[in-house]
Amino acid sequence: MKPLKTILALILLTCMSIGIVNAQNTRKDKKAAHAAEIKSMVEAQNYLFNASYVTPMRGISRSLNSQYDMTVTKDTVSAYLPYFGQAYQAPYNPTDGGIKFTTTKFTYSSKVGKKGGWTVTIKPTDRSISDGRDVQTMTLNISQDGFASLQVISTNRDPISFNGTIEKRDIKK
């Protein structure tokens, strides 16, 4: 009777360990597939940065409740982000606050960062102080998991940072 219990216990342990190993492989496969998808989006210059947290140079960091994002394609960068901090020149139109612009004239460079992530630098070349597009540089640090941080340096404003995620861009037809 005792050998039968021992054999059943060994069979049960074997089945459980196979299930655990299988679950770990599935998790690793999903993580690898997600990393490959993020890599392809960065290399194709076709993604959406969803901001969820903002850290101004001065003031309080806060969570963002509304939809703020930056869309990157090969020919266009479009940003709709809030701004908290000190501006040295006010916009002509009070509703133009924040970092809101769409440009087709920019430089885009990406390089592989630490631990397999990427550092993307976007520099708009059609800056104009008079129409509020005073962004000098936008630096996006992207992890393999799809988490990202965006640092925005402007001409007439204090720097500001955003944390969020990189997502697949919805293609509108």
N, C-alpha and C positions, 0 to 999 in steps of 0.2 A: 504494500500500500504506500509505503514511504517513497519508493522509487517512482511510483506513478505521480505522486504530488510534486516531486522534484522535476520530473519531465514536463508536467503541465505548467509549472512555474517558469521553466526555461522557455517553453514555447510562448507563453504570455509575454515574457520580457523581450523575446526576439521580435514579436509582432509590434510591441510598443516602440521599440527602438527603430524599427523600419519606418513606422509612421512619423516619428520625430525627424529622422534623417530626410525622409521624403518632403516633409513640410519645410525644412531648412533649405533644401535644394530649390523648392518652388519659390521661396522667399528670395533666395539669391538670384534665381532666374528673372523674377519680376524686377528686382533692383537693377540688374544688368540691362534689361530691356528698357527700363525707364532712363537709365544713364545714356544708352545709345540714342534714345529719342531726343533727349536734351542736347546731346552732341550734334545730331543732325539738324535740329532747329537753329543752333548757334552758327553752325557752318553754313547753313542755307540763308542766314539772316532773315528768318521768318518766325517771329515769336511775339508773345505778349508778356510784359512784366506787370503783374498785379501787385500794387503796393498795399501793405496791410499795417505798416507801422512807420512812423516818421520820427526822426531825431534832428531837430534844428540845432544850429550852433549855439544859440542862446535860447533859454526857455525850457519847457518841459517836453519830454518825449511822450508821444501818445499813440494810441491805437486808432486806426482809421476805420470808420464805420461805413463810409460811402465807397463807391466804386471809383478808384483812381488807378490809372494805368499808363503805360508807355508801350506803343506798338512799334515794332521794328520790322521793316521789310527791306529788300535790296535797294529800293529806290525812294523810300519815304520813312521818316521818323516822325511819329505823332505822340505828343505828351499831353496828358491831362492830369496834373499833379497839384496838390495844395502847396502853399508856402507859408511857413511860420518863421518869423525872424525879422531882422532889420533890413529894410530896403533903403538904399541911399537915393533912389529916384522913384517917385510914385508913377504908376501908369496913368496915361491920359484918361482912360476910361476906368472907373472904379470897379467895374465887373470883370476887368481883365486881370485881376489878382491871380496869384498862383503861377504855376509853370505850365502854360498852355500854348502850344505851338504845333505846327505841322511844317516840315521842311523836306525838300527834295535835294537840297545842297548840303552835304555833310560828308565827313570822312569816317570810315568805320574800320577799326582794327581789332582783331581778337588774337589772343595768345593763350596757350595752355598754362594754367596757373598751378598752384600747389595742390597736391592730392587729386589731380585729374580734373580740376575745375577749369574755368575760363575767366579771363579778364578781358572785357570788351570796352573799348574807348570810342565814344561817339563825339565828334566835334562838328557842330553846325557851322557852315562857312558863310551863311547869309545873315549873320547877326545884324540886328539893327536896334539900337537903343531906343529909337523913337517909337517903335511898334511893340515894345515889350519883350522881344526875343533876345534877351541879353545873356543867354546860356553860352558859356565858353566851352565847358567840357562835361560830359556825362560818363562816369565810369561805373560799369556794371560788373560786379564779381559774382560769378555763377558757380554753384556747387554741382556735383554730379547728381545730387538728389533733386535738383530743380529749385533750391532755395537761392535767393539772390539779394544782394545789397546794391543800391544805386546811390552814388554820390554825385551831386549836381553843384558845379561851380559856376557862378554867374558874375557878370561885370559889376552890377550895381546892387547886389544882394549878398548877404552872408551865405556861406555854403550850407547845404542841407543834405541829409541822408534819408533813404527809405529802405525798408526791408520788406520782402515779399517773395513771390514765387514766379517762376518762368512757366508759361503755359503755351500750349499749341494755339495758334491764332485761328480764329474762325474766319474762313474765307467766305466773303459775301458775294453772292452771284446776282 
